[in-house]
C-alpha cells in the first residue's frame, strides 16, 4: 500500500494515468479496431513533442522567467536548411545533420547573448530572436518544398521492433536527458540555480555557463526535432513548428516539472506528450467540432494539472 501511495505521489504518474484513460476511451469507442494504429500514431507524434519538451524542461528548471519561445522558428530553419543542403542526396545526410547542429548552436548562442549581454528578459529575448530566425527560414526557403533523402524518409516513417523509429530516437534523447538531469553534475547545477540563484552562485556553481549551455541545449533539441519532422512529413514547411510553441510548455507543466524552477522531470514529458496527442485523437474520433475540441482539451489539461499538484494527505 505504501509503495502504491509513493507511486501516486510522484507528479509524473498523473500524466500517464490520463494518457491511458484517454487511450482506453478511444479504443472502447472504436471497439478495439484502432488499437495498434492509435498506439503507433501516439508514439510517433508524441516523439516530436518529447524532444522539444525536454529542451524546454531544462530551461524552465533554471527558475522563474526562463523560457524559450524560439523553438518553432528553430525547428523550421533547421528543417529548411538541412533539406535544401541535402537536396534529396543520401550522400549528404551528414552535411544535413551538421547544418542542423550548427543552427541549434547558433540560435542558442544568440538567445543567451540577448539575455546576458543586453539584459533582456528571456521571454522577450527568445521571442525577438524567433522573428529573426523565422524570417531567415522564409528567405532561405522561398516557398520551395524540398523532399528529404530517401534513406531519411524511409527511416522516419518506419519502425524497428514494432516501435516507430522516431520514437526510438526520442527515447534515446530522453535517456541522455535523464542521465544529465539525475546523474550528472550539470543537472545538479541546473536544479540548484532554479531553487536559489544566489545560493548557487555563492556555492561556486558557474551560473552563467550553465544557463548558456541550457539555452544552447534547448535550441539543439528544437533543431533535431525540426530535422526529424521535416523528414517524417516529406518536406519542410514554414509553419511546421507553430504548434510546438505552446506544446513544448504544456508537456513540461503537465509532466510534473516545477514551473517555479528547481525540479525537472523527464518521464513526465512522455506521459504529457502522449496525453496531449491522445486527447485530440479521442475528440476527433467522437466527431467533436474544432471549438469543442479546444474547450475540452483545455478543461482536461486543467484537471490533470490540479491532480498532479494535489498534495497527498498526511
Secondary structure, DSSP 4 states (H G I P E B T S, - for coil): -HHHHHHHHSTTHHHHHHHHHHHHHHHHHTTTTTHHHHHHHHHHHHHHHHHHHHHHHHHHHT-TT-----HHHHHHHHHHHHHHHHTT-GGGHHHHHHHHHHHHHHHHHHHHHHHHTS---HHHHHHHHHHHHHHHHHHHHTT--PPPPHHHHHHHH-EETTEEHHHHHHHHHHHHHHIIIIISHHHHHHHHHHH-HHHHHHTT--HHHHHHHHHHHHHHHHHHHHHHHHHHTTS--TTTTTTHHHHHHHHHHHTT--TTSS---HHHHHHHHHHHHHHHHHHHHTT--HHHHHHHHHHHHHHHHHHHHPPPP-
